[in-house]
Each structure stands twice: as structure tokens, then as C-alpha cells.
């Protein structure tokens, strides 16, 4: 649809990430398909009915849908003065699930496929988001300074992460066998490895109940338990505030076991 192209171009112009552009165009496309109307004929009631009837799978998805539809309503159709309730749901206060460090290391240690082993090892070592991992380029790995540069991650910010000597050695073995081009991890028929494939690796090697983002939570919990300063973990995670990072103090079983209980 032409209107979706206009939406995509406006998002690009405003420097939204590619992932956000894809998400917004997807949900707006669902909305337009469900209403069955040309955008010129849409009314406020169409927007209200769509949001009220949508079967959200989570609060996170609800926020994504609201953001997409609100942007389309206000920034593409320029309907700022018509009344549609874009009120956000109350946030869920759920603690992140983590995987035991020993379990992760044991599972990774027996992986024979070097690419799969390198992907999971690198992700777990510094808690990479899946988008950060698949967008890594070979030039982002600096073996002289022993750092990895993450470019234009969440919030459109760059950050520098430490590079583990063990992970560097593994990456060298992987590179010698696969000879990737430009991006550190190439897909079978594409320049970049896919987010879906990364999630499949976690399920294949760690268990069907796990997903890729749990490696990130587990990394930061492990760092906290090993005595790493929370401000350092904040820098590695790319969190704006230590308040976000502090959630890992609530999920650490080792820290809880050291609490001097009164009886």
C-alpha cells in the first residue's frame, strides 16, 4: 500500500531504527487490512474499535501496537485534534527469568558447530541483544584493544564492550572455517544471520523453554554474582540508568543465599 510506504519513509526520516520501522508498518498494515478502508475514509471510531478489540498477547505487544497506531494517526494522517484514547496499560512488574551460568557454559562447551558456538558464546559473554549480534560487523571486533563496538543499538547509541580472550580465540577459529564477509555472522542465503535463527539456536542447544534474550539476563545476573560493580554492568548493558540494571539484584539466587537472616 502507498500509505505504508509513506509511513516507512517518515519513520526513516525521523531516524527510527529498521526494526521499529518494520514493526510499525506491520501493525498499521494489520489495522488497514482489518478495517478494509482506504486511509482517507478512516474515522476515529475505526482506531478505537481496532485497539479495543485487539487480542494482545502481552503488555509489551500492547504498547507496540499503540505506538504504531498512534504514530500513524498523528504523524501520517495528521489527526492530532480528534479524540482517540491512546492510554498506555499499566506495566507488568515481572522479574526477568535467568538461566544458570554453569548450565549455559556446559551446554555451549559441547557444541560442535563453530558458528553456533561462537554466536551463543559471544551473546552470553556480554549480554548482547539479538539485533546487536546480527548487526555486528567484522570491523567492530578490535583484537588489539580487546573491545567490541556496538553501533546504533537501542536508543540509537554506540557503546564499547570488553572482549573475552576465550571468545576471541573462538571467533578466530570460526572465522578461519567460515570466512564471513562484512557482517560477523552471515546467513546461509543472506548477508546477516537472522534473529529467528538465533532464537532457534537457543532452543536447540539450551532447551525449548528458553529464548535468546534470556542469555542477556543471565549474563548480567552472573556478572552481579561475581562481584562486578553495578555501574559497570549498566555500561555493558547499555542501560540509561542503574535503576534498570538493579532488577538483576532481585533475581540473583546467590546474593539471596548470602543474606544474614535473623533466624
C-alpha positions in Angstrom: 0.0 0.0 0.0 1.2 3.5 -0.8 0.3 4.8 2.6 2.6 2.2 4.2 5.4 3.5 2.1 4.7 7.0 3.3 4.7 5.7 6.9 8.0 3.9 6.3 9.7 7.0 4.7 8.5 9.2 7.6 10.0 6.8 10.1 13.3 6.7 8.2 13.4 10.5 8.0 12.9 10.7 11.8 15.8 8.2 12.3 13.8 5.3 13.7 15.6 2.0 13.7 14.9 -0.5 11.0 13.4 -2.9 13.5 10.9 -0.2 14.6 10.0 0.7 11.0 9.2 -3.0 10.3 7.1 -3.3 13.5 5.1 -0.1 12.9 4.4 -0.9 9.2 3.4 -4.4 10.2 0.8 -3.3 12.8 -0.5 -0.5 10.7 -0.9 -3.0 7.8 -2.9 -5.3 10.1 -5.1 -2.3 11.1 -5.7 -1.3 7.5 -6.4 -4.8 6.4 -8.9 -5.3 9.2 -10.8 -2.1 8.6 -10.9 -2.7 4.8 -10.9 1.1 4.2 -8.7 3.5 2.3 -6.8 5.7 4.7 -8.8 8.8 3.5 -12.0 7.2 4.8 -10.8 6.2 8.3 -12.6 7.6 11.2 -11.7 7.9 14.9 -14.1 5.1 15.6 -12.1 2.8 13.4 -9.0 3.4 15.5 -10.9 3.0 18.8 -12.6 -0.2 17.6 -9.3 -1.7 16.5 -7.5 -1.0 19.8 -10.4 -2.1 21.9 -10.8 -5.4 20.0 -7.2 -6.4 19.6 -6.2 -9.6 21.3 -2.9 -8.6 22.8 -0.5 -11.4 23.8 1.3 -9.2 26.4 1.6 -5.7 27.8 4.7 -5.3 25.7 2.8 -6.1 22.5 0.0 -3.8 23.5 2.5 -0.9 23.8 4.0 -1.7 20.4 0.6 -1.7 18.7 -0.5 1.5 20.5 2.8 3.2 19.5 2.4 2.1 15.8 -1.2 3.2 15.5 -0.7 6.4 17.4 2.2 7.4 15.1 0.1 6.6 12.0 -2.9 8.6 13.4 -0.9 11.7 14.4 2.2 11.8 12.2 1.0 10.4 8.9 -2.7 11.3 8.9 -2.2 14.4 10.9 -5.2 13.9 13.1 -3.9 15.4 16.3 -7.1 17.1 17.4 -9.5 14.1 17.1 -10.0 12.1 20.2 -8.7 8.6 20.3 -7.7 7.1 23.7 -4.0 6.0 23.3 -3.7 5.4 27.0 -0.9 3.0 27.9 -1.5 -0.1 30.0 0.0 -0.3 33.5 3.4 -2.0 33.3 3.8 -5.6 34.4 6.2 -6.0 37.3 7.8 -9.2 36.3 11.3 -10.3 37.2 13.4 -11.5 34.3 13.9 -15.2 34.0 17.6 -16.3 34.0 19.5 -19.5 33.1 22.1 -20.8 35.5 25.6 -19.9 34.4 27.0 -23.4 34.8 24.2 -24.9 32.8 24.8 -22.4 29.9 28.6 -23.0 29.9 28.2 -26.7 30.0 25.8 -26.7 27.1 27.9 -24.4 25.0 31.1 -26.4 25.6 29.7 -29.4 23.8 28.5 -27.6 20.6 30.5 -28.8 17.6 29.2 -26.3 15.1 31.7 -23.4 15.4 29.3 -20.8 14.1 26.6 -21.8 16.5 29.1 -22.0 19.4 30.6 -18.6 18.6 27.1 -16.9 18.4 25.9 -18.2 21.8 29.3 -17.7 23.5 29.6 -14.1 22.3 26.0 -13.3 23.2 26.3 -14.7 26.7 29.7 -13.2 27.4 28.5 -9.6 27.2 24.7 -9.9 27.1 24.1 -8.9 23.5 20.6 -8.2 22.3 19.8 -10.3 19.2 19.7 -7.2 17.0 23.1 -6.2 18.2 24.6 -9.6 17.5 23.3 -9.9 13.9 24.3 -6.3 13.1 27.9 -6.8 14.3 30.5 -6.4 11.6 33.9 -7.9 11.4 35.5 -4.5 11.8 33.6 -4.0 15.1 35.8 -6.5 16.8 39.1 -5.0 17.9 41.5 -7.7 18.9 44.3 -5.3 19.7 42.3 -3.2 22.2 40.2 -6.3 23.2 36.9 -4.5 22.7 33.7 -4.8 20.7 31.9 -1.8 19.3 28.1 -1.9 19.3 26.9 0.7 16.8 23.5 2.4 16.8 21.9 0.0 19.3 18.7 0.6 21.3 18.2 4.3 21.7 20.4 4.9 18.6 23.6 4.9 20.7 27.0 3.3 20.3 28.8 1.6 23.1 32.1 -0.3 23.7 32.1 -3.7 25.4 35.0 -5.9 26.7 36.1 -8.8 24.6 36.9 -12.1 26.4 40.2 -13.8 25.3 38.3 -17.1 25.2 35.6 -15.7 22.9 38.3 -14.0 20.7 40.0 -17.4 20.2 36.7 -19.0 19.4 35.9 -16.2 16.9 39.3 -16.7 15.2 38.6 -20.5 14.8 35.1 -19.6 13.5 36.5 -17.1 11.0 39.1 -19.5 9.7 36.4 -22.0 8.9 33.5 -19.8 7.6 35.3 -16.7 6.2 32.3 -14.3 6.8 32.1 -11.2 4.7 31.4 -7.7 6.2 29.0 -8.9 8.9 30.5 -11.2 11.5 27.8 -13.8 11.2 26.4 -14.4 7.7 23.2 -16.3 7.0 23.0 -19.2 4.6 21.5 -17.1 1.8 21.8 -13.6 3.2 24.4 -11.1 4.4 23.3 -11.3 8.0 22.3 -14.1 10.3 18.6 -13.8 11.3 17.1 -13.1 14.7 14.8 -16.1 14.2 17.8 -18.4 13.6 19.5 -17.0 16.8 16.4 -18.0 18.8 16.3 -21.4 17.2 19.9 -22.0 18.4 19.0 -21.3 22.0 16.1 -23.7 21.8 18.2 -26.3 20.0 21.2 -26.3 22.4 19.7 -25.0 25.7 16.1 -26.1 25.7 12.8 -25.3 24.0 11.6 -23.3 27.0 14.4 -20.7 26.5 14.8 -17.8 24.1 17.8 -15.6 23.0 17.1 -12.7 25.3 17.5 -14.9 28.4 21.2 -15.0 27.6 21.3 -11.3 28.2 19.5 -11.5 31.5 21.7 -14.5 32.6 24.9 -12.6 31.7 24.1 -9.6 33.9 22.9 -11.8 36.8 26.2 -13.8 36.5 28.3 -10.6 36.4 26.5 -9.3 39.5 27.0 -12.5 41.4 30.7 -12.5 40.6 31.1 -9.1 42.2 31.1 -6.8 39.2 30.1 -3.2 40.1 26.5 -2.5 39.0 27.7 0.7 37.2 30.0 -1.4 35.1 27.1 -3.8 34.3 25.0 -0.7 33.4 27.6 0.3 30.9 27.9 -3.1 29.4 24.1 -3.5 29.2 23.6 0.0 27.7 21.0 1.0 30.3 20.3 4.7 30.7 20.0 4.3 34.5 21.2 1.9 37.2 17.6 1.6 38.2 17.1 -0.7 35.1 20.2 -2.7 36.0 19.2 -3.1 39.6 16.4 -5.5 38.7 19.1 -8.2 38.5 19.7 -7.8 42.2 16.2 -9.2 42.7 16.8 -12.4 40.7 20.1 -13.5 41.9 19.8 -16.6 44.0 23.5 -16.4 45.1 23.0 -13.0 46.5 19.9 -14.1 48.3 21.7 -17.1 49.8 24.3 -14.7 51.4 21.7 -12.6 53.2 22.2 -12.8 57.0 18.8 -13.9 58.1 17.8 -13.3 61.8 16.9 -16.9 62.5 
